Amino acid sequence: MASNKTNRVEVPEAKAAMDRFKTEVASELGVNLKEGYNGDLTSKEAGSIGGEMVRRMIKSQEEQMK
């Protein structure tokens, strides 16, 4: 039976790029993101990182489609 894990990255290089992207966004937002476990982040902090990542990816895709 197939795994239901939805957040896996199929391409190892993509995982490294997403980690760099996440770190860059967190830094710009002033969120102290460290390598490894970040369970001390508030939901608001974690959500702000993910939300900004999505906004930037959508913006990039829209620009490519022009």
C-alpha positions in Angstrom: 0.0 0.0 0.0 1.3 3.5 -0.8 2.4 5.9 1.9 0.0 8.8 2.7 2.9 11.1 3.6 2.0 14.2 1.5 5.0 16.5 2.3 7.8 14.3 0.9 10.1 15.7 -1.7 10.8 13.4 -4.6 14.0 15.1 -5.8 16.7 15.4 -3.2 18.0 18.7 -4.7 14.6 20.2 -4.4 14.6 19.5 -0.6 17.8 21.4 -0.2 16.5 24.3 -2.3 13.2 24.4 -0.3 15.2 24.4 3.0 17.3 27.3 1.8 14.2 29.1 0.6 12.5 28.6 4.0 15.6 29.8 5.9 15.7 32.9 3.6 12.1 33.7 4.2 12.3 33.2 7.9 15.3 35.5 8.1 13.5 38.2 6.2 10.5 37.9 8.5 12.7 38.0 11.6 11.8 34.5 12.7 14.6 32.6 14.4 14.6 29.4 12.4 17.4 27.0 13.3 18.6 23.8 11.6 16.7 20.8 12.8 13.8 20.8 15.2 11.9 24.1 15.5 9.2 23.1 17.9 9.6 26.3 19.9 8.1 28.4 17.1 4.6 29.7 17.6 1.9 28.7 15.1 1.9 32.4 14.0 5.6 32.3 13.2 5.5 29.0 11.4 2.4 30.0 9.5 4.0 33.3 8.4 7.0 31.5 6.9 4.8 29.0 5.0 2.4 31.7 3.9 5.1 33.9 2.6 6.8 31.0 0.8 3.5 30.2 -1.0 2.9 33.9 -1.9 6.4 34.1 -3.5 6.0 30.8 -5.4 2.6 31.9 -6.8 4.1 35.3 -7.7 7.0 33.6 -9.5 4.7 31.3 -11.4 2.4 34.2 -12.4 5.4 36.1 -13.8 6.5 33.1 -15.7 3.1 32.7 -17.3 3.1 36.3 -18.6 
